[in-house]
């Protein structure tokens, strides 16, 4: 008998009309004291796309693909969907699951990495939703992180190769790869992972290395961060993607391929921060630019989700690439705190930047400028 009787997709959520944009941003930033004027600024990003974030439709497409793959694999689990910040809200979904008699569910989160924003906060929101659903709420177990699963890495490598091929032939052979991920506060990054050992930047560097390795050609690559927010006095992970583009232009890079390795799908941080802002920066610099697609509904990514479910249903072998290994099924208590635990008489440790790979330009640490109006929540 299966230990689980349902599958739950948990995502960030997003508005699907102009009148939903400000209420959505208020949800995202509640309790952070973000001025209304700054929310209006970031709302313009959404208005540029008709007030519609692509993330909800991408979740619908993901569910359709998951259900088809589950059926082919003989997985008889009903699929539910709940968001943290917009309809369908997670709390309502968990109540519906309780009404339907679900007792124990597996949850897949649309974030591949370890940190408070990308893992622990989802766990906290799941527990809050269960509490709101009452004593009949099902137990919900989150599936492990998958940043180094072949089903995540291989689609990114394939889309990177396609992006390189889309560049003019005169520059594609020597185009450099610039991986990007959502920046988070440096203290949060330091506290990420079991024991607070800076797992988030380490996992991103490993995923970037694995993708670059599969793209081949010995191309130079580096890791940058995007979508930073917060006061200038608060350190966040850097360098910023726009700063890196400027450095690459000065260094004579013939072209750059942006690879959003920190993202599962092409939502607003990708569509605006990369496809609009970073593209405009590259245009001003005269730097040819292409952007690789995220995994989205790539068949290999869908198959990965099925494989992760089978790990928990029948102990199927774990598929893992690289040197960091597979993470445990259950996060230990205190894993991925919002801030590192202070040591007596010592300041909190700040994570360093990943070391440059042999033959690649070094990534110089530094704090990017505050981007006005961004809510700063990781997807």
Secondary structure, 3 states (H helix, E strand, C coil): CCCCCEEEEEECCCCECHHHHHHHHHHHHCCCCCCHHHHHHHHHHHHCCCCECCHHHHHHHHHHHHHHHHHHHCCCCEEEEEECCCCCEHHHHHHHHHHCCCCEEEEEECCCCCCHHHHHHHHHHHHHHHHHHCCCCCEEEECCCCCCCHHHHHHHHHHHHHHHHHCCHHHHCCCEEEEEEECCEHHHHHCCCCCCCCHHHHHHHHHHHHHHHHHCCCCCEEEEEECCCCCCCCCECCCEHHHHHHHHHHCCCCEEEEECCCCCCCCHHHHCHHHHHHHHHHHHHCCEEEEECCCCCCHHHHHHHHHHHHHHHHCCCCCCCCCCCCCCCCCCCCCCCCCCCCCCCCCCCCCCCCCCCCCCCCCCCCCCCCCCCCCCCCC
